[in-house]
Amino acid sequence: MDAGLMDASLMNAGLMNAGLIGMNSRFFASLAGIENYGCLNLLLERLQNS
């Protein structure tokens, strides 16, 4: 796994944690959801292809 992909997944984990901890977690998740979902799909694809 390359560093860029790892950085992206760490960033997404941070965003997810912030959303879960925050009072507006649902709103936050909807804002970040598209980005997180795209990154997750990319990670899964990379894992399956390796």
C-alpha positions as CSV (number, residue, x, y, z in Angstrom):
1,M,0.0,0.0,0.0
2,D,1.5,3.3,-1.0
3,A,1.9,6.3,1.4
4,G,-0.7,8.4,-0.3
5,L,-3.4,5.8,0.1
6,M,-2.4,5.2,3.7
7,D,-2.6,8.9,4.4
8,A,-6.0,9.1,2.8
9,S,-7.3,6.2,4.9
10,L,-5.9,7.7,8.1
11,M,-7.5,11.0,7.3
12,N,-10.8,9.3,6.6
13,A,-10.6,7.4,10.0
14,G,-10.0,10.8,11.7
15,L,-13.0,12.3,9.9
16,M,-15.2,9.4,10.9
17,N,-14.1,9.6,14.6
18,A,-14.8,13.3,14.6
19,G,-18.2,12.7,13.2
20,L,-19.1,10.0,15.7
21,I,-17.8,12.1,18.6
22,G,-19.6,15.2,17.4
23,M,-23.2,16.0,18.2
24,N,-23.9,16.5,14.5
25,S,-22.5,13.1,13.6
26,R,-25.2,12.4,11.0
27,F,-24.8,15.7,9.3
28,F,-21.0,15.4,9.4
29,A,-21.2,11.9,7.9
30,S,-23.3,13.1,5.1
31,L,-20.8,15.8,4.3
32,A,-17.8,13.4,4.4
33,G,-19.6,10.3,3.2
34,I,-19.0,10.6,-0.5
35,E,-15.3,11.1,-0.1
36,N,-15.0,8.3,2.5
37,Y,-17.0,5.9,0.4
38,G,-14.9,6.5,-2.6
39,C,-11.7,6.0,-0.7
40,L,-13.0,2.9,0.9
41,N,-13.9,1.4,-2.5
42,L,-10.4,2.2,-3.7
43,L,-8.8,0.6,-0.7
44,L,-10.9,-2.6,-1.1
45,E,-10.1,-2.7,-4.8
46,R,-6.4,-2.4,-4.1
47,L,-6.6,-5.2,-1.4
48,Q,-8.4,-7.6,-3.7
49,N,-6.0,-7.0,-6.6
50,S,-2.8,-7.5,-4.5
